[in-house]
């Protein structure tokens, strides 16, 4: 059987100070590897080389092209610096490349050409997202004005070979420059590649496949749309149609309505005021549900069957309560919102214990570490603050480049995940005090949530996608579309086998962590067909009780709805990547 193999080379860290450190390569390669390696999309056997030395890079490339068959499909992708010598010869950089010793420390294009040309395969793809030393132009990091005279297509012409480059003669390839090094980003060229494959938008003739011609056309249009000064090029020298990937929508990325006849709806709770429900939280013993709205926090005690008593009201003064969580003590509740103040309540007697004042803009997220060691708060002032729950004293804070929308502690309390409005997720390691980028969405991150065990992280945002991350290896496990509008909240089920997401599209989706391609959906339409009540407007929040019995949702229709028996049985087998 013919092989489909891909080698993705991502070099963003360089020893030579003359080569600018790049944020995009690691993120780009990880995202592209997920798509190409998905058996229902690319079906490639994928190897990623992250920041290789020149010796490791040369060996990997020679081994990759050696002993191939005519029908094998070979794909090589580079995201790195490209440089040229005085004679105009093109070199691709490795981690230990020295600008004064290019011939011995960088990958010569002529040598790569010889490997490609000598391979027996009739389907060889080379994708070059090459950047040069970091100059800035119009607020964007340029990828190599120094190579504007080098025609990459001429370097890599040959029968059965396809070359796509980030720009005309590789003169400029841009990546976002307004974000600091703490945040990974994506280049225009690779972002377009990923979008075309992931959404299927590159499938021009709607036959369920993305061909190399269709992919080039899509990438060219998308890059030019984002930056008219950049001109991707394509040199396609293969016989017939070369299919790169299946369209995801035809590859099992579907949804399934949850059978609501099997779901027990406990009760529809309507708030006393005509205001939206922005936030929800269950108490640690699962016996109390709290909701944040405008000017008020409401709490319901739940009986043994999960049925609520009359609500307790904690009145606030003219503020929207975007964040709510229970404290370390059984009677403590923390609320925060538009007025920037974090309040600590004794919810049993309604008294205010403490007001925490540090933030200068709206506070959108509060998190309590599992051991009760820290409380973290994050807001639109681009700050994350740490507090001591024993004394409610201020401990520390970190500033970021954009508004902080969501924060979450890992199960062991060692990691704090932070989602921001510059599309990024970063991890603050509280033991080492190191802040490290995890990855990005295509737009602002609105929600992050850790699993109850281990270091799995779910995220969602304005790009309408839900992602699952492995924070031990700093890798993305899957990233899937489905929602039709902003996803405002995510949470894990008590057993960590399902991620629930709530969206302004008025749906909740339940993603099987191990097999996420067929999420279960609760929608207004499916609820009506089953004779159930559902939300008629945006859903802001979703929460699951710690005992796993109840799923609660709250939204702009002033409703809080409780359900039981919602979660589907997980599929057998191990965790898959999507």
SULHU-V52532 format. One record per helix or strand. SS is the DSSP state (h for helix, s for strand). FROM is the first residue (numbers start at 1). LEN is the number of residues. Records with the same first field share a line. If there is no record, write none. Layout:
SS->FROM-LEN ; FROM-LEN
This chain:
s->4-7 ; 45-6 ; 73-12 ; 90-3 ; 107-2 ; 123-9 ; 135-3 ; 140-3 ; 161-5 ; 175-2 ; 187-1 ; 209-3 ; 233-5 ; 243-4 ; 254-4 ; 264-7 ; 279-4 ; 288-5 ; 294-9 ; 308-1 ; 312-9 ; 323-4 ; 332-5 ; 342-5 ; 351-6 ; 363-6 ; 375-5 ; 383-6 ; 393-7 ; 404-6 ; 415-6 ; 424-6 ; 434-7 ; 445-6 ; 456-6 ; 466-5 ; 475-6 ; 487-6 ; 498-6 ; 508-5 ; 518-5 ; 539-6 ; 550-6 ; 559-6
h->24-14 ; 54-12 ; 102-4 ; 109-10 ; 145-3 ; 152-4 ; 168-3 ; 188-12 ; 212-15 ; 248-3 ; 260-3 ; 524-6
